[in-house]
Amino acid sequence: MARFGSLRVKTDGATLAVRHYAGSGDPIVLLHGGPGMGDYFDSFPEVLSPPYSVVSYNQRGCGPSSCDGAFDVEKQVADLDAIRTHFAADRIHIFGHSWGGLLGQLYAKSHPERVASLALCCSMANTGSRVAAMESKGIAERVMAKPKRSQVAWVFAGTLFQFPGALGDLGFGLIMKQLLPNYVVRRELAPKAFNIHYCSKRAWRGTNASVKALGDEYLATMSVDAPVLIVQGEHDPIRETNAVLAARFPAATNVRIANTGHFPWVEEPAIFSKTVLDFYGRVSLGGVPSART
């Protein structure tokens, strides 16, 4: 089992709760989705460390990470670069899931020279109005429209969501708990590491508004001179993003994992682990030997 150290990284308007799993080479930084959901990677870092150095963190305002500032994407990108700076890394390997994948792309657009590799798992692809046309549409049709765990709990969560502050955050967390089984193919495999108390309605609203304000073509001209992995569940609710990402990164390794939805490392852990380890085994991580298989 990988051991980690806990630390805090102060940024502009936030203090981030960070976990560092010791290893060698430029760090692999894990970016959770949401936005506003908190770190739910659970034991996934142990797939990578050892031998690799792995960093995961709760994004601003989520769980133990505080935020007394804004949630715009510029701040989120700056937070990620502050983590890179804290670990004195010239470059970082980015692994982003869902919204975290979009954050990774936004970082790569702003700091292409700092990206050693980019792994996009069930990733968002769009900004501006295209989010509503693709990602939001997929979630509405394939997640929101399906039965919830409990109709009574769903109504209760929605009522709490209307309140400001901590009650609204709890409502957001309870809503996501009701929806998580609809993100996977086999409902019993819904992620159990998800912590409702790590959710932030303010982070969800603020970050989403900032993404939509960027404009439709914000990422159209970006390019990354680094290896890219696109990995997606065959039944991912936002699976249409795969074609957008493939066009944006034509040299990327593109893998679809059968019988999985939005959380393939939980649904098919052996296949997913091999996919990711094979990718990092091909990528130079500062002379680190290939990871175990």
N, C-alpha and C positions, 0 to 999 in steps of 0.2 A: 504494500500500500504506500502510495506517495505521501510524503509529509510536506506540509506547507507552513509558511510563515505568514502571519497577519500583520499588515501595516496600514498606515494612512498616508495618502498623498494629497496635499493641499493644492488646489487650483484656483482659478479666478471665479469666486463665488461658490465654491464647493469643496468638500473634503471627501475623498473617495476611499471606501473600504476595499482593500486589495488583498488578494492571496497570491503568494509566490511559491510555486512548486520548484524546488531546486533542480538544476540540470545545467547542461552546457549549451553554448552557442547563443545566437541572438534569440531573445524570448519569443515564444508563441503567445500572443495576447488573444484571449477569448472574449468576444463581444456578444452579450446576451441580447435577446430580442425584446419586443414590446411595441413601442418604447414604454418604459415605466414599469417593467415586470420584475426587475431584480435578477441576480445571478441564480440560474437554475441548472447549471451544468453538472452539479453533484459529483459523481465519480469519473466523469469524462476526462478531466485533467490527468487522472492516473493511467489512462491509455497512452499518454504522451510522455509522462515524467515518472521514472527516468526513461531515456537519457536526456530528454530535452528540458530546457527551462520553460516553464509555463506560468503565465500570469492571468488571473481572472479578477474581475472587479464588479461591484455594483455601480451602475452608472448614476450620475448625479441625481439626488433626491430619492433613490431607491434603497429601502431597508436601512442599513447602517451608514450609507453615504448621504451626507447632508447637502442641502443646496439652499443658499439664501440669495441666489442670483437667477439668471434666465436659463431657459432650456433650449435655446436655439441651437441649430446644428453647428454653428461656429464654436460655441462653447463646448459642445460634445466632442468635436474634433480636437479642440485645444486640450481637453481632458486627456484624450488618448495620447497626445504628444507629450503631455506632462508625465504620463506614466513611462513613456519611452525614455524621457530625460532622466527620470528618477533612477532607472536601471542602467543609466549610462550606455544605452544601446545606440549604435549608429543607425541600425535598421531593426525593424520588428517584422515578425511573421504574423499576419492578421488572420484570425479565424472568426468569421462573423456568421451568426445565425439569425435569419429572419430580418428584423430591423437592424440587428447588429451587422448583417452583411451589407446593408445600405450604408451604415456608418463607416464600415471599412472602405467602401468605395469613395465616400465623401472625403475620408482621410487621404486615400491614395490620390485623389484629384488635387488636394491641397499640398500634400507632401510626397510626391511620387518617389523622390530620392530616398525616403525613409522606409519604403516597403520592400521587404526581402521576398515575400510571397503573400498571396491573397487567396484564402479558402472561403468560398461562399456556400453556406449550407442553407438550403430552402430560403434563399435570400430574396428580399425585396429588390426591385430593380429600378423603380420609377420615382420621379419627383413631380411636383406640380399637380395639375389636374389628372395626370395619368395614374396617380395612386388610386383615385376613386374608380377609374375605369378598369383597373386590373386587380391590384391587391385587395382593395376594399370590396370589390364586386365578388371576388373569389371567396373571401371570408363570409360575406353576407349569404351567399348561395350554399356554401359547403360546410359552414360552421354554425352561423347564427340561425339558419333555417331548420337545423336538425333538433331533435328532442334534447332537452337539458337534463341534468342529473335529477333535479327536483324542481317542479314548478313553483312550489312554495318558497324554496331557497332562492330561486331566480327572482321572484317578486321582491323578496326581502333584500337581496343584494342590490336590485335596481333602486329601491327606496333609499338605502344608505348612500348609494352613488350620488344622489341629488344633493347631499350635504357637503359643505366645504370641509377642508382640513382632514383630520384623521378618520372621521367617519366616512367621508367620500373615498379616501384611499382604501379603507376596508371594503367598502362596497365594490370598488374596482377589482380588488383581489378576489372577492367572492364571486363576482361575475366571471372572471377568468377561470376560477376553479370549476364553475359549472360548464364552461365551454371547452376545457382542455380535452375531454374524451372525444370531442368532435374533430380534433386536429390530428388524430391518429386513426389507423385502419382498425385496430383491435382496441376497443374502448378500455379494456382492463389494463392496457399498457400506457395509459395517460401518465405523463411524468409525475412522479411522487415527490420529487425534490422541490417542486414549486411551493414557495412560501407566500401565502396571501398577505402577510404583514410586510413584505418587501415592496409591495405595489405602490405606485404613486400616480394618482389621477392627474396631478399638476404636471408631472413629467410626461405622461401620455399625451395630454392636450397640448402642452407647450411645444414638445418636439414634433408632433404631427403637424401642427400649424406651421412650424418653421420649414418642414419638408415640403409642404404644399406651396409655400411662398417662394420656393426656389425657382419655380418655372419648369415647364415640361422638358426643356432641352439642356438642363444644367449639366447632366453627365454625358451629353451626346459626344463631346469632343475629348473626353478623358482618355488617356492611354497609360498603361503601366508596363514598364520594362522589367517585369518580374513574373515568375511562374504563377499561374492561376488555376485553382481547382473549383469547379462548379459541381456540387453534389446535392441531389434533390430526391425526395421521396416520390415514387411513381404517382402516388395519390395525394401529394401535397396540395392543400387548398389554394395555394398561390402558384401552382405549377406553370402557369403561362409565363411567368417571369423567366423561365429557363431559356426561351428563345431570345428574349431581350438581352440576357447576360451572354449568351453564346455569340450573338452579333457584336456585342460590345467588346468581348474578349475572344476573338476567333481562334487564338492559339491555345485556349484553355483546355485542360482535361475536363471532360463533361461526363459525369456518372449519374445515372438514375438507379435508385435502389428499389427493387420490386417489393410489393406488399408493405410499404411504409407510407406515412403521411408527412407531417411537419417535424417529427422528432425521430429521425432515423437512427440516432445513436441509442435510443431507448427501445425502438421497435425491432431493429435488426442489428444488435450491437457487434456481432462478429464481422458481418459484412462491412458495416460502417467503419469499424476500427481498421480493418485491412485496407480499405479505400484511403483513409486519411494517412495511415502509416506508410503505405506505398508512396503517396504523394510526398510526404516529408522525407522519406528515404531517398527520393530522387532529387530533392532540393538540398542545396548546401546550407547547413545550419552551423557554419563556423567550424567545419571539420569534425562534427559529431558523427560517430558511426551510425549506420542505419538502425532505426528503432527495431525493437523486438516484434516478431510476427506470431 
